[in-house]
Amino acid sequence: RHSRAGSRHRYPRAKRFAESRGGGEGFLPRKSSLSPAGLPYRNPGGSCLVLCSHTPSLRKTVKVWRVNWQRRWLNSQHKPDLGMFKLAAGKFYGDPVKDKGLQTCENSKFYAISSRFKPFNNKGKTLVIQYTVKHEQKIDCGGGYIKLFSSNLDQKNMSSDSPYYIMFGPDICGSETKKVHVILNYKNKLYPIKKQIRCKVDGFTHLYTLILRSDQTYKVKIDNEMVESGNLEDDWDFLPPRKINDFTVKKPQDWDDIAQIDDPNDVKPEDWDEPEYIPDTSAERSKDWNNVTDGEWRHPMIKNPLYRGEWKPRKMNNPNYKGVWPHPQIDNPNYLPDFNILSYENISVIGLDIWQVRAGTIFDNFLITDDEEYAEDFGYETWGETKDPEKVMNIKQTEEEKKRERAEEEKRFRESFNKKVEKKKESGKNKLGRNTVQKEEL
């Protein structure tokens, strides 16, 4: 299913799919910009960003960003000390050219860079956002997410305060924060997903995919495997709840919802009561103690080893426990369904707005489309082809590094041993010289 042959077979079908929806052939890029599999070629000299739609409203919006990536990506000038990106494949990779992407290269910096494309809207269509990210530096604190903006974004002044439609991707900070953000804009207010999605933290390249469907469902994939899915209304707080508690109904007075009670048969032991502190009888008054000036001397107090704290009867199951009272619910009068929760106009800019303590993250293979199958195949055609060679190269580098470390350790040991031998020889010569002098004096 995921082989190159499968992709070659599939993408003539994508063309027929567009024609069946009125798209004709015009929506497709020229044949020269497609690989034999029907997918855009990887960028031979820069980060790849592809926009592809199989609907007539987004006809001719396919762009493969190849050379001159500095012209396609605009660094923000909002702050003078923002970090800069470079084009690199990293320390280890599957392909030295195909794996080149935008890499952060300055520690403890904010980064803000964006790229503009022809505006479109996702009303009534699926929206798929996909890209790869590699934290080869084993990031300890920093973002790896992307943002999608409207055409109103001032790219030169882009910052964390710039309004955006979607924020998606991994965020890592310390041992606790290792999650995938899915923050969506609804009526100019940002809503994070209520579920916890764990991101990858192993230092290799990973493929992140967000699918937002027009039927109000979504899916999050990592490495083309689903990690979360559900309904927009259920997993975000966009709308008021459908049901609320009926506050005209009160809990019955005889409803016992206490699970455990004190055991009435439990009695406090007679020897329980002991003071928390007692005098230290082993202490003696110092010789210079003066009752007149220092006051009457008393033994200092110490913790009583027999003190057991306040006595409390043991707990037992409440025989009258009825469980949590189910509060009757009614329809929420403030609830109004919205069947176009995520309908964005003039989607036109993709950007990276992140902070990183330790730089080195590489972003690549950006894709925005309305075709889930296309995105999946594009992922296998890009990330899928180089992920295994990348790991092989990393293993070789690790083994070579261990060999170098062992060789250096052996070298240091030999040098230290030779120094000790030389020192011992020198000490022996000096001793022999002193003995010779003593004999001559005799």
Secondary structure, 3 states (H helix, E strand, C coil): CCCHHHHHHHHHHHHHHHHHCCCCCCCCCCHHHECCCCCECCCCCCCCEEEECCCHHHCCCCCECCCCHHHHEEECCCCCCCCCEEEECCCCCCCCCCCCEEEECCCCEEEEEEEEEEEECCCCCCEEEEEEEECCCCCCEEECCEEEEECCCCHHHCCCCCCCCEEEEEEEECCCEEEEEEEEEECCEEEECCCCCECCCCCCEEEEEEEECCCCEEEEEECCEEEEEEEHHHHCCCCCCCEEECCCCCCCCCCCCCCEEECCCCCCCCCCCCCCEEECCCCCCCCCCCHHHHCCCCCCEEECCCCCCCCCCCEEECCCCCCCCCCCEEECCCCCCCCCCCCCCCEEEEEEEEEECCCCCEEEEEEEECCHHHHHHHHHHCHHHHHHHHHHHHHHHHHHHHHHHHHHHHHHHHHHHHHHHHHHHHHHHHHHHHHHHHHHHC
